[in-house]
Amino acid sequence: MDDKYQTYLNRLARMTLPEACRTQIQHIQESSKFQPNTEGARQAEPFPGYTVITPPWEEETDNSTFYARLQGYQQELLQLSVNSDWIVLVPPASFHLTLADLIWDSAYHDACEKNPQFEEQLRSCVGQIFEQYQQSMQRQTHPIRWFLQGLVVMPRAVGVCLVPQDEACYEQIVKVRRAIYQNSNLMALGIEQHYHFTAHVTLGYFGEISPSLDRDRLATMFSQLNQQWTENSPQLTIHRAELRKFDDMTRYYRQPDWPSLDFSA
């Protein structure tokens, strides 16, 4: 299901063009993942599930320069002259790259309700996949590096998308995804692939989208930011893939014995 290497590069190049930004902004809407509390401040709503990601920034020191740059980008978004509640930034400590979404929200609740051993079986299955992949994996001759391509506008969120340094970096991640999504035991647990891979780091989710929002002006501001951000493009080096659980969109956690895959092993 994932793109061929050149198709991926072409698709992400199109996604970060000013015309794509203008089109996407016409369709943005409030994210249900953050809702106002009794004091009016937006807070994360329950949205539980499991995912395979790189270690979040709070546990990842090797990519601090990359994530510090993204934290700066968040502050630039806040300074845009839009209404005060237009965006909810995710905690920088939670910055990560999603390698393979597994299950979330209602599907997660249904799976746990139907099968009391679901979570244990999921962790065991992912552990077997990682172990088999590690044994078959050729030793990395160079790091898996991805570079910032630019700002990407999604229907309910905004972030930055990434492109690989070369085809080998891309194929390494796609092979892991294939090992996960094509595993019959995981499929039997109800895990399936929903999306083509689009490497991105989410910066924030849309809050109140005012009916009077000047979408054309916002698109222009986004395009100007995009031009600034893609100069001296920072890089993310992928060292590990880890199974993580989340209760909402602000924190991704794991126990020490949960499965992980070391790309440099």
Legacy VTK file of the C-alpha trace (Angstrom):
# vtk DataFile Version 3.0
C-alpha trace
ASCII
DATASET POLYDATA
POINTS 265 float
0.000 0.000 0.000
2.874 2.402 0.675
4.291 4.416 -2.216
7.352 3.611 -4.260
10.273 5.860 -3.354
9.967 8.359 -6.215
6.177 8.459 -5.894
6.581 9.346 -2.224
9.009 12.179 -2.999
6.681 13.586 -5.655
3.642 13.379 -3.400
5.326 15.218 -0.507
6.708 17.857 -2.842
3.148 18.559 -4.003
1.807 18.586 -0.416
4.112 21.458 0.564
3.408 23.692 -2.428
1.598 27.022 -1.734
-1.356 25.865 -3.873
-1.781 22.731 -1.756
-1.653 24.824 1.402
-4.351 27.162 0.089
-6.570 24.238 -0.881
-6.167 22.440 2.447
-6.898 25.546 4.507
-10.299 25.819 2.848
-11.224 22.533 4.560
-9.647 22.794 8.031
-11.916 22.191 11.009
-11.791 21.949 14.780
-10.154 18.823 16.161
-12.263 16.786 18.569
-9.071 15.612 20.300
-8.895 18.868 22.294
-11.989 20.452 23.829
-12.559 23.500 26.063
-12.775 22.773 29.792
-14.967 24.661 32.273
-12.471 27.552 32.284
-12.402 27.730 28.499
-8.890 26.372 28.038
-8.592 23.464 25.649
-7.438 20.141 27.055
-6.811 16.715 25.581
-9.798 14.413 25.265
-9.431 10.648 25.842
-8.236 8.985 22.641
-6.469 5.730 23.614
-4.589 3.272 21.465
-1.258 1.762 20.420
1.308 2.878 17.871
4.859 2.202 16.693
6.936 5.373 16.873
10.439 6.711 17.334
11.212 7.569 20.987
9.567 10.881 21.985
11.827 13.882 22.505
11.659 13.564 26.305
13.502 10.234 25.939
15.523 11.007 22.816
18.730 13.036 23.088
20.297 12.325 19.688
17.666 14.383 17.837
17.504 17.319 20.236
18.619 19.828 17.595
15.823 18.724 15.262
13.118 18.816 17.930
14.331 22.131 19.361
13.875 23.599 15.891
10.303 22.239 15.800
9.603 23.808 19.184
10.675 27.111 17.675
8.298 26.521 14.765
5.461 26.020 17.263
6.114 29.438 18.756
6.040 31.001 15.290
2.604 29.455 14.737
1.396 31.000 17.998
2.559 34.421 16.846
0.396 34.351 13.730
-2.364 36.932 14.018
-5.331 34.564 14.156
-7.881 34.252 16.994
-6.298 33.158 20.309
-7.971 29.743 20.331
-7.216 28.712 16.754
-4.530 26.133 17.557
-3.579 23.838 20.443
0.114 22.969 20.451
1.180 19.467 21.436
3.745 19.240 24.274
7.233 19.372 22.690
8.286 16.492 24.968
5.890 14.281 22.970
7.409 15.084 19.542
7.964 11.844 17.600
7.746 10.260 14.174
4.949 7.703 13.758
6.205 4.650 11.892
3.010 2.559 12.010
-0.333 3.401 13.607
-1.935 0.248 15.021
-5.287 0.849 16.734
-7.074 3.732 18.405
-10.272 5.141 19.875
-13.452 3.079 19.316
-11.618 0.221 17.570
-9.310 -0.051 20.592
-12.225 -0.032 23.046
-14.072 -2.686 21.006
-11.001 -4.929 20.794
-10.393 -4.746 24.567
-14.068 -5.414 25.284
-14.249 -8.460 23.014
-10.872 -9.890 24.036
-9.601 -9.356 27.615
-6.143 -10.543 26.470
-6.010 -8.139 23.529
-3.284 -5.833 24.841
-1.073 -8.677 26.006
-1.479 -10.459 22.667
-0.775 -7.253 20.749
2.467 -6.645 22.632
3.532 -10.274 22.185
2.792 -10.211 18.468
4.680 -6.962 17.851
7.589 -8.382 19.851
7.723 -11.425 17.561
7.580 -9.199 14.463
10.452 -7.059 15.722
12.519 -10.092 16.682
12.054 -11.733 13.280
12.802 -8.461 11.507
15.943 -7.866 13.580
17.246 -11.323 12.663
16.658 -10.782 8.950
17.878 -7.180 8.893
21.194 -6.437 7.253
23.485 -4.331 9.397
23.017 -0.643 8.674
25.948 0.795 6.730
24.697 4.340 7.241
22.171 6.051 9.550
18.504 6.321 8.593
18.207 10.071 8.044
15.103 12.041 7.121
14.958 15.761 6.316
12.262 18.357 6.805
10.351 18.913 3.566
8.055 21.633 4.854
4.867 22.570 6.615
1.883 20.337 5.965
-1.753 21.264 6.622
-4.093 18.413 7.524
-7.879 18.653 8.039
-7.580 18.970 11.834
-3.867 19.504 12.479
-0.694 21.151 11.253
2.799 19.727 11.263
5.968 19.242 9.253
6.539 16.406 6.799
9.805 14.620 6.119
11.602 13.053 3.162
14.345 10.407 3.349
17.988 11.105 2.620
17.960 8.369 -0.006
16.012 5.339 -1.188
17.708 3.009 1.324
16.453 5.163 4.230
12.951 5.030 2.799
12.934 1.304 2.126
14.094 0.493 5.648
10.984 2.108 7.131
8.608 0.731 4.509
9.924 -2.792 5.130
9.180 -2.454 8.847
5.668 -1.258 8.054
5.170 -4.167 5.672
6.353 -6.643 8.326
3.804 -5.172 10.737
0.764 -4.773 8.519
1.161 -8.037 6.617
1.574 -10.164 9.744
-1.335 -12.628 9.893
-1.374 -12.809 13.703
-1.608 -9.039 13.979
-4.300 -8.939 11.319
-6.252 -11.528 13.337
-6.263 -9.028 16.223
-7.974 -6.489 13.957
-4.901 -4.426 13.067
-4.923 -3.106 9.526
-3.228 -0.421 7.483
-5.418 2.629 6.953
-3.066 5.141 5.347
-0.144 5.482 2.988
2.987 6.416 4.908
3.452 10.169 5.217
6.366 10.876 7.547
5.389 13.868 9.682
5.629 15.372 13.145
2.454 17.031 14.398
2.942 20.499 15.893
-0.631 21.259 16.906
-4.330 20.626 16.407
-6.888 23.163 15.231
-9.073 24.707 17.900
-11.828 27.215 17.197
-12.113 27.921 13.484
-13.988 31.196 13.315
-16.550 31.586 10.494
-14.859 34.915 9.771
-11.391 33.363 9.441
-9.554 34.871 6.469
-8.389 31.561 5.009
-6.537 33.123 2.093
-4.524 35.296 4.483
-3.761 32.293 6.690
-2.579 30.375 3.629
-0.228 33.229 2.765
1.168 33.269 6.314
1.665 29.503 6.239
3.450 29.726 2.887
5.785 32.396 4.251
6.559 30.211 7.271
7.120 27.245 4.999
9.692 29.166 2.987
11.582 30.124 6.160
11.444 26.648 7.666
12.807 24.822 4.629
15.996 26.892 4.604
18.797 24.909 6.287
16.471 21.941 6.639
17.072 20.060 9.913
17.427 16.274 9.942
15.978 13.483 12.065
17.979 10.282 12.537
15.887 7.166 13.201
17.617 4.855 15.667
14.733 2.870 17.152
11.126 1.849 16.632
9.115 1.262 19.799
5.640 0.008 20.632
3.959 2.754 22.651
0.554 3.287 24.205
-1.297 6.604 24.395
-4.339 7.781 26.334
-4.625 11.041 24.401
-2.536 13.072 21.977
-0.111 14.493 24.557
1.933 11.517 25.813
3.229 8.205 24.437
4.540 5.723 26.967
5.834 2.172 27.319
7.046 -0.313 29.899
10.740 -1.365 29.848
9.906 -4.874 28.597
7.689 -3.744 25.704
8.954 -4.465 22.164
11.483 -2.244 20.432
13.540 -2.506 17.257
17.101 -1.169 17.158
18.119 -0.144 13.636
21.797 0.172 14.518
22.110 -3.329 16.025
LINES 1 266
265 0 1 2 3 4 5 6 7 8 9 10 11 12 13 14 15 16 17 18 19 20 21 22 23 24 25 26 27 28 29 30 31 32 33 34 35 36 37 38 39 40 41 42 43 44 45 46 47 48 49 50 51 52 53 54 55 56 57 58 59 60 61 62 63 64 65 66 67 68 69 70 71 72 73 74 75 76 77 78 79 80 81 82 83 84 85 86 87 88 89 90 91 92 93 94 95 96 97 98 99 100 101 102 103 104 105 106 107 108 109 110 111 112 113 114 115 116 117 118 119 120 121 122 123 124 125 126 127 128 129 130 131 132 133 134 135 136 137 138 139 140 141 142 143 144 145 146 147 148 149 150 151 152 153 154 155 156 157 158 159 160 161 162 163 164 165 166 167 168 169 170 171 172 173 174 175 176 177 178 179 180 181 182 183 184 185 186 187 188 189 190 191 192 193 194 195 196 197 198 199 200 201 202 203 204 205 206 207 208 209 210 211 212 213 214 215 216 217 218 219 220 221 222 223 224 225 226 227 228 229 230 231 232 233 234 235 236 237 238 239 240 241 242 243 244 245 246 247 248 249 250 251 252 253 254 255 256 257 258 259 260 261 262 263 264
